[in-house]
Each structure stands twice: as structure tokens, then as C-alpha cells.
């Protein structure tokens, strides 16, 4: 079997070396330098070109390099092709810590005091009182984040496509309950998978359902957010602020208004970074599963897109 590696924007040399050590009995080729596309049965992909799939007649498995599969054109795959993603337990912990730290930083006015320090301005103020946190998406990342926030004394509610039940979390589901879910949150965290249904969900209509003091934290995908709608809501004092770790274009362009906006905190897609050793171990396991025709680890439900 041949494994075709198609990972854009990554350190492919390091990845290729680790994969070669993990699966020495398998030929690894990097797109577009492949001897025979007919031999390719397994593809490791991130932002792969859409026209790749039609060139692989014997493809069996597509493995995402990340926790999501939005970088793969699922609708272009043959029905017989299975898709898997990476699941890293440490990723969930890192994400929870990122969200918690930014909620606390806003609540304790860290950004405000940093600006005051630059001006040599002394003005003590009480911490902000908001304690209601809403999480869009109660998958693995959302669940661990919710649990961490509950442990730190926050009131947590979550929203998902289908009904979930989590201890000490008020759970909402579906379009019918979205407005009720949004109506009282002080912090809104987006941890949804990116699908056709969730693309652009952070938009003017949703922002209008939030309290004016709400801070939006997007750590899912940049395509969840309609950027101009967020800027308008912030400029019109319809939202209290935003913390953004993901963007439609990455790196964020030098002249983008997010860089200098007084209510926006920008981080460079670092909320949760997958460990390469974990990635390689899961890829190797799924390569052998493909060879042995056994179940894949972390297989994706293609009808749901995650």
C-alpha cells in the first residue's frame, strides 16, 4: 500500500520522518510527487486540493491531520471511502485552559490594566460580575471545557445540534432553543465543528440575541465567524468584546482591523495544538487498520460531517 501525504502549511519533513519510523513497511509519498496514484489507498490530508480525490481510484481511507475534517471535501469522496480524524486528550485540556484563562482575563480586567500601565494611569476597579458562560458545541472539546469552567465556579450552559446531558451544565439543542440559550450569556464560546450548517453562524442575527456585555470567544474555525458582522456589533456597543484564535485567512493579514481594535484580542491559532507524536501514533494505527480491513480509530460520521 502507498500512503499519500497531502498536508499543506505544516512541517512536512518532520512529519514524513516520524511517519517513516512508525510505519517502515509502508511506502509514503508526498503529493504531487507520486509514482502511481492507482496504488494509493490511504491519504493523510489537510486542505487537500479538491481535484485530488478523483485521481485516486483505489482510495479507501482519508485521515485528517487535525481534530476537524473541514479541510477535506467530503462531498467529493466516493461512498466507499472512510474518513478519520485525530483525537488528542491533551488538546481538550489545552482548549479548556485557553478558554478559562481568557474568561478570567476579561473578568479581572487584565487588558484594561495593561493599557493603563502603558499610560502610567492608576485606576483600581472591581472585577466584572458576569458568570454565565455559553458553549456552542458539546463535543469532546466543548464537554471538557464546560467541566473546567464548572469546576471554577462558573454557571455553564451548552448548545448542540442534538440533545446532550452533562452534569451541572444546562443543555439546549436545535434551532428552537438557540435564542433561549443565547439570551443570558456573559461569554459565548464557539467550539462547533465546521459544517455547511454552522458556517457563518457567528453573525449579526446571532449577535442580536446576545446581551450587550457579552464577549464572543471563537476557538473553532475562522469560517464560523462573519467578520464584518462582529466588527459592526463591537463598534455599535452591541457586544462587550471578542477573543479570536482562528480566522478565515491565516496568518491574519497585516492590515486587518482585528489587530488594532480595542475590543478584540487576537492569538495566532494556538488555543490547542495537537502533539505530533500523538498524531503519528493514530495515523499509524489507522494505516494498519486499513491494511487489515479492521475498524478505524476516531472514524467520522460522514452524514454529520464530524
ROVEX-365802 format. One record per residue (C-alpha): residue number from 1; residue in three letters; x, y, z. Coordinates in pm, whole numbers. Last residue first. Layout:
BEGIN
FIKOL   num   residuo     east    north       up
FIKOL   NUM       ALA        X        Y        Z
...
***
This chain:
BEGIN
FIKOL   num   residuo     east    north       up
FIKOL   306       UNK    -1781     1523     1227
FIKOL   305       UNK    -1958     1593      895
FIKOL   304       UNK    -2297     1473     1015
FIKOL   303       UNK    -2370     1233      728
FIKOL   302       UNK    -2000     1150      709
FIKOL   301       UNK    -1986     1016     1065
FIKOL   300       UNK    -1611     1034     1121
FIKOL   299       UNK    -1393      745     1236
FIKOL   298       UNK    -1194      805     1553
FIKOL   297       UNK     -986      486     1528
FIKOL   296       UNK    -1059      278     1221
FIKOL   295       UNK    -1229      -61     1225
FIKOL   294       UNK    -1040     -356     1067
FIKOL   293       UNK     -957     -418      699
FIKOL   292       UNK     -604     -533      788
FIKOL   291       UNK     -429     -281      563
FIKOL   290       UNK     -674       -2      652
FIKOL   289       UNK     -642      -84     1021
FIKOL   288       UNK     -262      -77      978
FIKOL   287       UNK     -285      273      829
FIKOL   286       UNK     -528      363     1107
FIKOL   285       UNK     -282      269     1379
FIKOL   284       UNK       -1      457     1203
FIKOL   283       UNK     -215      770     1179
FIKOL   282       UNK     -304      747     1547
FIKOL   281       UNK       59      711     1653
FIKOL   280       UNK      168      992     1418
FIKOL   279       UNK      -87     1234     1560
FIKOL   278       UNK        3     1157     1921
FIKOL   277       UNK      371     1209     1841
FIKOL   276       UNK      282     1534     1663
FIKOL   275       UNK      106     1683     1967
FIKOL   274       UNK     -201     1877     1855
FIKOL   273       UNK     -201     2249     1928
FIKOL   272       UNK     -490     2388     2132
FIKOL   271       UNK     -559     2760     2171
FIKOL   270       UNK     -264     2845     1946
FIKOL   269       UNK     -431     2975     1629
FIKOL   268       UNK     -233     3304     1632
FIKOL   267       UNK     -399     3496     1921
FIKOL   266       UNK     -602     3815     1873
FIKOL   265       UNK     -787     4002     2149
FIKOL   264       UNK    -1054     4238     2017
FIKOL   263       UNK    -1224     4526     2199
FIKOL   262       UNK     -968     4798     2124
FIKOL   261       UNK     -943     4702     1757
FIKOL   260       UNK     -585     4725     1633
FIKOL   259       UNK     -516     4375     1505
FIKOL   258       UNK     -882     4298     1429
FIKOL   257       UNK     -885     4570     1163
FIKOL   256       UNK     -677     4355      922
FIKOL   255       UNK     -383     4541      770
FIKOL   254       UNK     -119     4279      845
FIKOL   253       UNK     -333     3991      718
FIKOL   252       UNK     -421     3721      978
FIKOL   251       UNK     -195     3424      910
FIKOL   250       UNK     -434     3269      834
FIKOL   249       UNK     -737     3384      639
FIKOL   248       UNK    -1083     3289      767
FIKOL   247       UNK     -953     3332     1120
FIKOL   246       UNK     -897     3134     1439
FIKOL   245       UNK     -784     3243     1786
FIKOL   244       UNK    -1031     3527     1838
FIKOL   243       UNK    -1129     3680     2172
FIKOL   242       UNK    -1412     3928     2132
FIKOL   241       UNK    -1559     4221     2323
FIKOL   240       UNK    -1860     4368     2502
FIKOL   239       UNK    -2112     4323     2223
FIKOL   238       UNK    -2386     4550     2085
FIKOL   237       UNK    -2165     4853     2151
FIKOL   236       UNK    -2214     4974     1791
FIKOL   235       UNK    -1843     4931     1712
FIKOL   234       UNK    -1845     4579     1859
FIKOL   233       UNK    -2155     4473     1665
FIKOL   232       UNK    -2018     4623     1341
FIKOL   231       UNK    -1683     4448     1384
FIKOL   230       UNK    -1859     4117     1451
FIKOL   229       UNK    -2082     4150     1144
FIKOL   228       UNK    -1778     4236      931
FIKOL   227       UNK    -1602     3919     1048
FIKOL   226       UNK    -1880     3671      974
FIKOL   225       UNK    -1748     3399     1203
FIKOL   224       UNK    -1776     3021     1173
FIKOL   223       UNK    -1527     3035      886
FIKOL   222       UNK    -1248     3118     1130
FIKOL   221       UNK    -1280     2775     1287
FIKOL   220       UNK    -1332     2661     1648
FIKOL   219       UNK    -1169     2887     1907
FIKOL   218       UNK    -1407     3181     1880
FIKOL   217       UNK    -1466     3366     2208
FIKOL   216       UNK    -1750     3621     2200
FIKOL   215       UNK    -1776     3857     2498
FIKOL   214       UNK    -2129     3953     2602
FIKOL   213       UNK    -2200     4297     2751
FIKOL   212       UNK    -2476     4381     2502
FIKOL   211       UNK    -2668     4065     2589
FIKOL   210       UNK    -2686     3819     2298
FIKOL   209       UNK    -2976     3767     2054
FIKOL   208       UNK    -2858     4047     1824
FIKOL   207       UNK    -2521     3870     1795
FIKOL   206       UNK    -2695     3567     1643
FIKOL   205       UNK    -2858     3776     1371
FIKOL   204       UNK    -2539     3971     1305
FIKOL   203       UNK    -2332     3659     1251
FIKOL   202       UNK    -2149     3384     1437
FIKOL   201       UNK    -2320     3101     1248
FIKOL   200       UNK    -2115     3177      935
FIKOL   199       UNK    -2053     2809      860
FIKOL   198       UNK    -2252     2601     1110
FIKOL   197       UNK    -2496     2430      873
FIKOL   196       UNK    -2243     2372      594
FIKOL   195       UNK    -2018     2215      854
FIKOL   194       UNK    -1739     2342     1080
FIKOL   193       UNK    -1744     2157     1412
FIKOL   192       UNK    -1867     2381     1693
FIKOL   191       UNK    -1646     2508     1973
FIKOL   190       UNK    -1771     2867     1984
FIKOL   189       UNK    -1757     3020     2331
FIKOL   188       UNK    -2012     3286     2431
FIKOL   187       UNK    -1932     3482     2746
FIKOL   186       UNK    -2185     3682     2951
FIKOL   185       UNK    -2474     3456     2848
FIKOL   184       UNK    -2837     3549     2920
FIKOL   183       UNK    -3029     3528     2591
FIKOL   182       UNK    -2808     3290     2399
FIKOL   181       UNK    -2963     2960     2513
FIKOL   180       UNK    -3315     3100     2477
FIKOL   179       UNK    -3231     3211     2122
FIKOL   178       UNK    -3088     2870     2031
FIKOL   177       UNK    -3372     2658     2168
FIKOL   176       UNK    -3581     2619     1850
FIKOL   175       UNK    -3270     2597     1634
FIKOL   174       UNK    -3161     2272     1795
FIKOL   173       UNK    -3045     2177     2142
FIKOL   172       UNK    -3004     2322     2489
FIKOL   171       UNK    -2812     2182     2786
FIKOL   170       UNK    -2780     2342     3129
FIKOL   169       UNK    -2450     2212     3264
FIKOL   168       UNK    -2405     2080     3620
FIKOL   167       UNK    -2357     1721     3497
FIKOL   166       UNK    -2383     1692     3118
FIKOL   165       UNK    -2685     1576     2913
FIKOL   164       UNK    -2692     1630     2538
FIKOL   163       UNK    -2977     1699     2294
FIKOL   162       UNK    -2885     1708     1927
FIKOL   161       UNK    -2748     2005     1732
FIKOL   160       UNK    -2563     2140     2032
FIKOL   159       UNK    -2593     2419     2288
FIKOL   158       UNK    -2427     2440     2628
FIKOL   157       UNK    -2488     2625     2952
FIKOL   156       UNK    -2235     2694     3223
FIKOL   155       UNK    -2257     2884     3553
FIKOL   154       UNK    -1898     2949     3654
FIKOL   153       UNK    -1743     2826     3977
FIKOL   152       UNK    -1401     2714     3861
FIKOL   151       UNK    -1506     2348     3849
FIKOL   150       UNK    -1794     2448     3619
FIKOL   149       UNK    -1548     2614     3381
FIKOL   148       UNK    -1333     2300     3365
FIKOL   147       UNK    -1635     2077     3300
FIKOL   146       UNK    -1758     2303     3020
FIKOL   145       UNK    -1416     2298     2853
FIKOL   144       UNK    -1404     1918     2873
FIKOL   143       UNK    -1750     1894     2715
FIKOL   142       UNK    -1682     2150     2444
FIKOL   141       UNK    -1362     1981     2333
FIKOL   140       UNK    -1521     1635     2324
FIKOL   139       UNK    -1841     1751     2156
FIKOL   138       UNK    -2073     1998     2322
FIKOL   137       UNK    -2082     2271     2060
FIKOL   136       UNK    -2171     2635     2123
FIKOL   135       UNK    -2068     2695     2482
FIKOL   134       UNK    -2247     2955     2693
FIKOL   133       UNK    -2087     3104     3002
FIKOL   132       UNK    -2280     3281     3277
FIKOL   131       UNK    -2051     3436     3543
FIKOL   130       UNK    -2065     3809     3468
FIKOL   129       UNK    -1962     4028     3762
FIKOL   128       UNK    -1670     4228     3628
FIKOL   127       UNK    -1387     4275     3874
FIKOL   126       UNK    -1397     4597     4074
FIKOL   125       UNK    -1186     4888     3959
FIKOL   124       UNK     -847     5035     4057
FIKOL   123       UNK     -734     5333     3846
FIKOL   122       UNK     -365     5419     3824
FIKOL   121       UNK     -257     5552     3480
FIKOL   120       UNK      106     5529     3370
FIKOL   119       UNK      -22     5526     3011
FIKOL   118       UNK      125     5186     2926
FIKOL   117       UNK       10     5064     3267
FIKOL   116       UNK     -345     5174     3194
FIKOL   115       UNK     -346     4966     2873
FIKOL   114       UNK     -228     4661     3068
FIKOL   113       UNK     -494     4736     3331
FIKOL   112       UNK     -771     4733     3071
FIKOL   111       UNK     -649     4410     2912
FIKOL   110       UNK     -629     4240     3253
FIKOL   109       UNK     -981     4348     3352
FIKOL   108       UNK    -1041     4064     3603
FIKOL   107       UNK    -1345     3932     3412
FIKOL   106       UNK    -1165     3973     3082
FIKOL   105       UNK     -854     3785     3194
FIKOL   104       UNK    -1071     3527     3371
FIKOL   103       UNK    -1265     3447     3053
FIKOL   102       UNK     -937     3444     2861
FIKOL   101       UNK     -773     3199     3100
FIKOL   100       UNK    -1077     2970     3111
FIKOL    99       UNK    -1094     2948     2731
FIKOL    98       UNK     -724     2870     2695
FIKOL    97       UNK     -728     2622     2983
FIKOL    96       UNK    -1024     2435     2832
FIKOL    95       UNK     -852     2422     2494
FIKOL    94       UNK     -532     2287     2646
FIKOL    93       UNK     -723     2016     2833
FIKOL    92       UNK     -911     1915     2517
FIKOL    91       UNK     -590     1901     2314
FIKOL    90       UNK     -430     1687     2586
FIKOL    89       UNK     -686     1418     2506
FIKOL    88       UNK     -585     1417     2139
FIKOL    87       UNK     -838     1289     1888
FIKOL    86       UNK     -725     1299     1525
FIKOL    85       UNK     -980     1244     1248
FIKOL    84       UNK    -1098      954     1036
FIKOL    83       UNK    -1271      926      698
FIKOL    82       UNK    -1392      611      520
FIKOL    81       UNK    -1418      585      141
FIKOL    80       UNK    -1687      352       -1
FIKOL    79       UNK    -1927      640      -67
FIKOL    78       UNK    -1674      801     -305
FIKOL    77       UNK    -1529     1129     -184
FIKOL    76       UNK    -1619     1462     -340
FIKOL    75       UNK    -1882     1555      -79
FIKOL    74       UNK    -1624     1518      197
FIKOL    73       UNK    -1406     1796       56
FIKOL    72       UNK    -1144     1772      330
FIKOL    71       UNK    -1015     2072      527
FIKOL    70       UNK    -1338     2072      731
FIKOL    69       UNK    -1238     1737      882
FIKOL    68       UNK    -1172     1854     1238
FIKOL    67       UNK     -936     1726     1508
FIKOL    66       UNK     -640     1758     1274
FIKOL    65       UNK     -430     1569     1019
FIKOL    64       UNK     -745     1422      868
FIKOL    63       UNK     -715     1061      757
FIKOL    62       UNK     -877      962      429
FIKOL    61       UNK     -927      588      387
FIKOL    60       UNK    -1003      351       99
FIKOL    59       UNK     -867      511     -218
FIKOL    58       UNK     -843      275     -513
FIKOL    57       UNK     -941      515     -793
FIKOL    56       UNK     -729      806     -667
FIKOL    55       UNK     -735     1083     -928
FIKOL    54       UNK    -1095     1182     -849
FIKOL    53       UNK     -987     1261     -495
FIKOL    52       UNK     -717     1514     -579
FIKOL    51       UNK     -942     1765     -757
FIKOL    50       UNK    -1047     1927     -429
FIKOL    49       UNK     -689     2013     -335
FIKOL    48       UNK     -603     1892       17
FIKOL    47       UNK     -657     2139      300
FIKOL    46       UNK     -518     1883      548
FIKOL    45       UNK     -487     1526      435
FIKOL    44       UNK     -330     1192      517
FIKOL    43       UNK     -440      971      231
FIKOL    42       UNK     -470      590      233
FIKOL    41       UNK     -522      355      -62
FIKOL    40       UNK     -273      493     -313
FIKOL    39       UNK     -162      229     -562
FIKOL    38       UNK     -354      377     -857
FIKOL    37       UNK     -180      710     -795
FIKOL    36       UNK      148      561     -921
FIKOL    35       UNK      484      731     -878
FIKOL    34       UNK      377     1021     -660
FIKOL    33       UNK      535     1365     -627
FIKOL    32       UNK      220     1582     -604
FIKOL    31       UNK      166     1499     -320
FIKOL    30       UNK      406     1330      -83
FIKOL    29       UNK      470      959      -98
FIKOL    28       UNK      496      708      184
FIKOL    27       UNK      557      339      111
FIKOL    26       UNK      453      120      402
FIKOL    25       UNK      674     -130      586
FIKOL    24       UNK      850      142      786
FIKOL    23       UNK      523      253      951
FIKOL    22       UNK      624      446     1264
FIKOL    21       UNK      976      541     1151
FIKOL    20       UNK      853      660      811
FIKOL    19       UNK      572      850      980
FIKOL    18       UNK      820     1033     1204
FIKOL    17       UNK     1039     1132      908
FIKOL    16       UNK      741     1242      698
FIKOL    15       UNK      607     1458      980
FIKOL    14       UNK      942     1629     1035
FIKOL    13       UNK      976     1700      663
FIKOL    12       UNK      610     1805      632
FIKOL    11       UNK      627     2095      876
FIKOL    10       UNK      273     2208      802
FIKOL     9       UNK      103     2465      578
FIKOL     8       UNK      -42     2200      347
FIKOL     7       UNK      -61     1831      435
FIKOL     6       UNK     -102     1590      147
FIKOL     5       UNK       75     1268      237
FIKOL     4       UNK      -11      976       10
FIKOL     3       UNK       28      641      178
FIKOL     2       UNK      104      355      -61
FIKOL     1       UNK        0        0        0
***
